[in-house]
């Protein structure tokens, strides 16, 4: 697209303000050793406290276990036979028994709702053949997500000194989980019965906080209480992470309220919204509208303004096809780019071909006059 615009040699720029509409709330005090509040759509950080400090994370590890397993498994209804080395894992357990048969779906629900450490090992070996290989996949997936302060050494979070993450990294992982069509619905499930096993989600916020869409709890003596939560209000999704927090339910409630009240989502542009007109050459249709390819939103607090930059050619040669890329629009908060989407042609414009002998051309007019004589 940059080459296309450079070849035309034209950049059209329009600046406009988009003010936030709400009053700022007081920043909450939290008990957590580390905490982070993030806007799910844009990734904007709305609150941060020691968010880049690596810490033990306990069972919120299982968010990555579930994500990698969901991306690996082709059929959740696949039935597996429980192997002896998947059983007897310390800590919270599904009490799997060697030889029993369960589906991968049941194991995933048991992993995320009941936090089964044995389910984590089972899924790891079902997917990768051995736990070590699966953990290497977890670390690779973390690298793909930009989780630079994270290292996993097991799939369940029982962990050693080489198993850690940060509040910021866990928020990045949470965003990826919400985008996964398998993991996200499981995280939002309060309770379910599968194959004779009943699971109830350990995340109390699903009952206590209006709009909570799930995520994961964790606890070990080393890590303390850890929690990742997400909530949705008026089209805006927020993610909250606390590590080593003895008052996590209250802290998440306060942080989520603070985010929704202080940083509401503002619509920058709507899909299909007309943002300009471009002159068309070689067509009876003189101008073609350009529209936004998709809707963009961004959280803004009171007093913040976003500017937009529209990149379009001065003119375009017909034919033009509706829906094809015409240019782009970029949104800025100060010198930070906060959104971008394509601009597409809002209608088509055909090429009008006129023959030399047409009665509307000078030659055609002369021939017609000569014939009339």
C-alpha positions as CSV (number, residue, x, y, z in Angstrom):
1,X,0.0,0.0,0.0
2,X,2.8,2.4,0.7
3,X,4.3,1.7,-2.7
4,X,0.9,2.3,-4.3
5,X,0.6,5.7,-2.6
6,X,4.1,6.7,-3.3
7,X,3.6,5.9,-7.0
8,X,0.7,8.3,-7.1
9,X,2.7,10.8,-5.2
10,X,-0.3,12.1,-3.1
11,X,-1.1,11.9,0.6
12,X,-4.4,13.5,1.8
13,X,-4.4,14.4,5.5
14,X,-7.4,15.2,7.6
15,X,-7.2,16.0,11.4
16,X,-10.1,15.8,13.8
17,X,-10.6,15.5,17.6
18,X,-12.4,12.7,19.3
19,X,-12.9,13.7,23.0
20,X,-13.6,11.1,25.7
21,X,-16.9,11.5,27.4
22,X,-16.5,10.4,31.0
23,X,-15.1,11.6,34.3
24,X,-12.0,9.9,35.6
25,X,-12.3,7.7,38.7
26,X,-9.8,7.5,41.5
27,X,-7.0,5.1,40.9
28,X,-7.5,2.1,43.2
29,X,-5.0,0.8,45.7
30,X,-4.3,-2.9,45.4
31,X,-2.8,-5.6,47.6
32,X,-1.1,-7.4,44.8
33,X,2.7,-7.6,44.4
34,X,2.1,-7.2,40.7
35,X,-1.0,-6.0,38.8
36,X,-2.1,-4.9,35.4
37,X,-5.3,-3.8,33.7
38,X,-5.5,-3.9,29.9
39,X,-8.0,-3.0,27.3
40,X,-8.7,-6.2,25.3
41,X,-9.3,-4.6,21.9
42,X,-6.4,-2.3,21.7
43,X,-3.9,-3.7,24.3
44,X,-3.7,-0.3,25.9
45,X,-2.4,-0.5,29.5
46,X,-4.8,1.3,31.9
47,X,-3.2,0.4,35.2
48,X,0.2,-1.1,36.0
49,X,2.0,-2.0,39.3
50,X,5.2,-3.9,39.0
51,X,3.8,-5.5,35.9
52,X,7.2,-6.4,34.4
53,X,8.5,-8.2,37.4
54,X,8.8,-12.0,36.9
55,X,7.0,-14.0,39.6
56,X,5.7,-17.5,40.3
57,X,2.2,-17.8,38.7
58,X,0.8,-21.1,39.9
59,X,-2.2,-22.5,38.0
60,X,-2.9,-19.5,35.7
61,X,-0.1,-21.4,33.8
62,X,-3.0,-23.6,32.6
63,X,-4.2,-20.7,30.3
64,X,-1.2,-21.5,28.1
65,X,-1.6,-25.2,28.5
66,X,-5.2,-24.9,27.3
67,X,-4.3,-22.5,24.4
68,X,-1.6,-24.8,23.1
69,X,-3.7,-27.9,23.5
70,X,-6.7,-26.3,21.8
71,X,-4.5,-25.3,18.9
72,X,-3.1,-28.8,18.7
73,X,-6.3,-30.9,19.0
74,X,-8.3,-31.4,15.9
75,X,-11.2,-33.2,17.5
76,X,-12.3,-32.5,21.1
77,X,-14.6,-35.4,21.0
78,X,-11.7,-37.8,20.6
79,X,-11.7,-40.4,23.4
80,X,-8.4,-41.2,25.1
81,X,-7.4,-44.0,27.5
82,X,-5.9,-42.5,30.7
83,X,-2.3,-43.7,31.2
84,X,-0.7,-44.5,34.5
85,X,1.8,-41.7,34.3
86,X,-1.0,-39.1,34.0
87,X,-2.4,-40.0,37.4
88,X,-1.3,-39.3,41.0
89,X,-0.2,-35.8,40.2
90,X,0.1,-33.7,43.4
91,X,-2.2,-30.8,44.1
92,X,-5.7,-30.2,42.7
93,X,-6.7,-33.3,40.7
94,X,-9.4,-34.8,38.6
95,X,-8.3,-38.2,40.2
96,X,-7.9,-39.8,36.8
97,X,-7.7,-43.6,36.9
98,X,-5.5,-45.6,34.6
99,X,-7.5,-47.3,31.9
100,X,-10.6,-45.1,32.1
101,X,-11.7,-43.4,28.9
102,X,-12.4,-39.7,28.6
103,X,-12.7,-37.2,25.8
104,X,-10.3,-34.4,25.3
105,X,-13.2,-31.9,25.8
106,X,-13.7,-33.3,29.4
107,X,-10.0,-32.9,30.1
108,X,-10.0,-29.3,28.9
109,X,-13.0,-28.4,31.1
110,X,-11.4,-30.2,34.0
111,X,-8.1,-28.3,33.4
112,X,-9.7,-24.8,33.3
113,X,-12.7,-25.1,35.7
114,X,-11.4,-27.6,38.3
115,X,-7.7,-26.8,37.7
116,X,-6.8,-30.4,37.4
117,X,-3.0,-30.9,37.5
118,X,-3.4,-34.4,36.1
119,X,-5.5,-33.1,33.3
120,X,-2.7,-30.8,32.3
121,X,-0.2,-33.7,32.1
122,X,-2.7,-35.8,30.2
123,X,-3.3,-33.1,27.6
124,X,0.4,-32.4,27.3
125,X,1.2,-36.0,26.5
126,X,-1.8,-36.5,24.2
127,X,-0.7,-33.5,22.1
128,X,3.0,-33.8,22.1
129,X,3.8,-37.4,23.2
130,X,5.7,-36.3,26.2
131,X,5.5,-33.4,28.7
132,X,8.9,-31.9,27.9
133,X,8.1,-31.4,24.2
134,X,4.7,-29.8,25.1
135,X,6.4,-27.4,27.5
136,X,8.8,-26.4,24.8
137,X,5.7,-25.6,22.7
138,X,4.3,-23.5,25.5
139,X,7.5,-21.5,25.6
140,X,7.5,-21.1,21.8
141,X,3.9,-19.9,22.0
142,X,4.9,-17.4,24.7
143,X,7.6,-16.1,22.5
144,X,5.1,-15.7,19.6
145,X,2.8,-13.6,21.8
146,X,5.7,-11.3,22.9
147,X,5.8,-12.7,26.5
148,X,9.4,-11.7,27.0
149,X,9.3,-12.1,30.8
150,X,8.0,-15.7,30.8
151,X,9.4,-19.2,31.0
152,X,7.4,-22.4,31.6
153,X,8.9,-25.6,33.1
154,X,5.6,-27.6,33.4
155,X,2.0,-27.6,32.1
156,X,0.3,-27.1,35.4
157,X,2.1,-24.4,37.4
158,X,3.5,-26.5,40.2
159,X,6.7,-25.1,39.0
160,X,10.3,-24.5,40.1
161,X,12.5,-21.4,40.0
162,X,12.5,-21.6,36.2
163,X,8.7,-21.3,36.0
164,X,7.6,-17.7,36.0
165,X,5.8,-14.9,34.2
166,X,4.8,-11.3,34.6
167,X,1.4,-9.5,35.0
168,X,1.9,-7.9,31.6
169,X,2.7,-11.2,29.9
170,X,-0.3,-13.0,31.4
171,X,-2.5,-10.2,30.1
172,X,-1.1,-10.9,26.6
173,X,-1.9,-14.5,27.1
174,X,-5.4,-13.7,28.3
175,X,-6.0,-11.7,25.1
176,X,-5.0,-14.7,23.0
177,X,-7.3,-17.0,25.0
178,X,-10.2,-14.7,24.4
179,X,-9.6,-14.9,20.7
180,X,-9.6,-18.7,20.7
181,X,-13.0,-20.2,19.8
182,X,-12.3,-23.3,22.0
183,X,-10.8,-21.8,25.1
184,X,-12.9,-18.6,25.5
185,X,-16.3,-20.4,26.0
186,X,-14.7,-22.8,28.5
187,X,-13.3,-20.0,30.6
188,X,-16.8,-18.4,30.7
189,X,-18.5,-21.6,31.9
190,X,-19.7,-21.5,35.5
191,X,-20.4,-25.2,35.8
192,X,-20.9,-28.2,33.6
193,X,-21.3,-32.0,33.8
194,X,-19.4,-34.1,31.2
195,X,-19.2,-37.9,31.2
196,X,-20.5,-38.1,34.7
197,X,-18.0,-35.5,36.1
198,X,-19.3,-32.2,37.4
199,X,-17.0,-29.2,37.2
200,X,-17.6,-25.8,38.9
201,X,-15.4,-22.8,37.9
202,X,-13.1,-21.6,40.7
203,X,-13.4,-18.1,39.4
204,X,-15.9,-16.5,41.8
205,X,-16.1,-13.3,39.6
206,X,-18.3,-15.2,37.2
207,X,-21.0,-14.9,39.9
208,X,-19.9,-11.8,41.7
209,X,-18.9,-9.3,38.9
210,X,-21.5,-8.3,36.2
211,X,-20.1,-8.9,32.8
212,X,-17.3,-11.2,33.8
213,X,-16.3,-13.4,30.9
214,X,-14.0,-15.8,32.8
215,X,-10.3,-16.6,33.0
216,X,-8.3,-18.5,35.7
217,X,-7.4,-18.7,39.3
218,X,-4.2,-20.0,40.9
219,X,-2.5,-20.7,44.2
220,X,0.7,-22.2,45.5
221,X,2.6,-21.4,48.7
222,X,5.4,-20.0,46.5
223,X,3.2,-17.9,44.2
224,X,0.5,-16.9,46.6
225,X,-2.9,-16.2,45.0
226,X,-2.8,-15.4,41.3
227,X,-5.8,-14.4,39.1
228,X,-6.5,-13.5,35.5
229,X,-10.0,-12.1,34.8
230,X,-11.9,-10.6,31.9
231,X,-15.1,-8.6,31.7
232,X,-17.2,-7.0,29.1
233,X,-19.3,-3.8,29.3
234,X,-21.0,-1.9,26.4
235,X,-18.8,-3.5,23.8
236,X,-15.5,-3.0,25.7
237,X,-13.5,-5.9,27.1
238,X,-11.0,-5.5,29.9
239,X,-8.4,-8.0,31.2
240,X,-7.0,-7.8,34.8
241,X,-4.1,-9.7,36.2
242,X,-2.9,-9.9,39.8
243,X,0.1,-11.9,41.2
244,X,0.6,-12.7,44.9
245,X,-2.6,-11.0,46.0
246,X,-4.4,-11.9,49.2
247,X,-7.4,-9.8,48.3
248,X,-7.7,-10.6,44.6
249,X,-11.5,-10.7,44.3
250,X,-11.8,-7.1,45.7
251,X,-8.8,-5.9,43.7
252,X,-10.2,-7.2,40.4
253,X,-13.6,-5.7,41.1
254,X,-12.0,-2.3,41.9
255,X,-9.7,-2.4,38.9
256,X,-12.3,-3.4,36.4
257,X,-14.7,-0.7,37.7
258,X,-11.9,1.8,37.4
259,X,-11.2,0.8,33.8
260,X,-14.8,0.9,32.6
261,X,-15.5,4.2,34.4
262,X,-12.3,6.0,33.5
263,X,-11.3,4.6,30.1
264,X,-14.5,3.9,28.2
265,X,-14.3,2.6,24.6
266,X,-14.7,5.4,22.0
267,X,-15.6,4.4,18.5
268,X,-12.9,5.9,16.2
269,X,-14.6,4.8,13.0
270,X,-17.5,2.5,12.0
271,X,-17.3,-0.1,9.3
272,X,-18.8,1.4,6.1
273,X,-18.4,5.0,7.3
274,X,-17.6,7.4,4.4
275,X,-14.4,9.2,5.1
276,X,-13.8,10.9,1.7
277,X,-14.3,11.1,-2.0
278,X,-11.7,10.5,-4.8
279,X,-11.9,11.9,-8.3
280,X,-12.3,9.2,-11.0
281,X,-10.7,9.7,-14.5
282,X,-12.1,7.9,-17.5
283,X,-15.6,7.4,-16.2
284,X,-18.8,9.3,-16.3
285,X,-19.0,8.9,-12.5
286,X,-16.8,11.8,-11.4
287,X,-16.2,10.8,-7.8
288,X,-16.2,7.6,-5.8
289,X,-16.7,7.5,-2.0
290,X,-14.2,5.7,0.3
291,X,-15.4,3.9,3.4
292,X,-13.8,2.2,6.5
293,X,-13.1,-1.5,6.1
294,X,-13.8,-2.3,9.8
295,X,-14.9,-0.7,13.0
296,X,-12.2,0.5,15.4
297,X,-12.5,1.5,19.0
298,X,-10.0,2.7,21.6
299,X,-10.2,3.5,25.3
300,X,-9.9,7.2,26.1
301,X,-10.1,9.1,29.4
302,X,-11.4,12.6,29.9
303,X,-9.4,15.2,28.0
304,X,-7.7,12.9,25.5
305,X,-8.1,13.5,21.8
306,X,-7.4,11.2,18.9
307,X,-6.4,12.6,15.5
308,X,-6.8,10.7,12.2
309,X,-4.7,10.7,9.1
310,X,-6.3,9.7,5.8
311,X,-4.1,8.4,3.0
312,X,-5.7,8.5,-0.4
313,X,-4.7,9.3,-4.0
314,X,-5.9,12.6,-5.5
315,X,-7.5,10.7,-8.4
316,X,-7.9,7.2,-9.6
317,X,-8.2,5.8,-13.2
318,X,-11.3,3.8,-14.0
319,X,-12.4,1.1,-13.6
320,X,-12.9,1.1,-9.9
321,X,-14.5,-2.0,-8.1
322,X,-16.5,-1.6,-4.9
323,X,-14.8,-3.1,-1.9
324,X,-11.3,-3.0,-3.2
325,X,-8.6,-1.3,-1.2
326,X,-8.4,2.5,-1.8
327,X,-6.0,3.7,0.9
328,X,-5.9,3.7,4.7
329,X,-6.8,5.7,7.8
330,X,-4.4,5.9,10.8
331,X,-5.4,7.1,14.2
332,X,-3.0,8.9,16.6
333,X,-3.0,9.7,20.3
334,X,-0.2,12.3,20.3
335,X,2.7,10.6,18.5
336,X,1.4,7.1,19.3
337,X,-0.5,5.1,16.6
338,X,-3.6,3.7,18.2
339,X,-5.5,2.2,15.2
340,X,-5.4,1.6,11.5
341,X,-7.7,0.1,8.9
342,X,-8.0,0.0,5.2
343,X,-10.2,2.4,3.2
344,X,-12.2,0.7,0.4
345,X,-14.1,2.0,-2.5
346,X,-17.7,2.5,-1.5
347,X,-19.1,2.0,-5.1
348,X,-17.9,0.9,-8.5
349,X,-17.1,3.1,-11.5
350,X,-16.8,1.6,-15.0
351,X,-14.5,2.8,-17.7
352,X,-16.4,4.7,-20.4
353,X,-15.0,3.9,-23.9
354,X,-15.9,6.3,-26.7
355,X,-15.1,5.4,-30.3
356,X,-13.4,7.9,-32.7
357,X,-16.5,7.7,-35.0
358,X,-19.0,8.3,-32.2
359,X,-21.4,11.2,-33.0
360,X,-20.2,12.9,-29.8
361,X,-16.6,13.2,-30.9
362,X,-15.3,16.1,-33.1
363,X,-14.7,13.6,-36.0
364,X,-18.1,12.1,-35.6
365,X,-19.8,15.5,-35.6
366,X,-18.0,16.5,-38.9
367,X,-19.1,13.2,-40.5
368,X,-22.7,13.8,-39.4
369,X,-22.6,17.3,-40.9
370,X,-21.2,16.1,-44.1
371,X,-23.9,13.4,-44.3
372,X,-26.6,15.9,-43.6
373,X,-25.6,17.9,-46.7
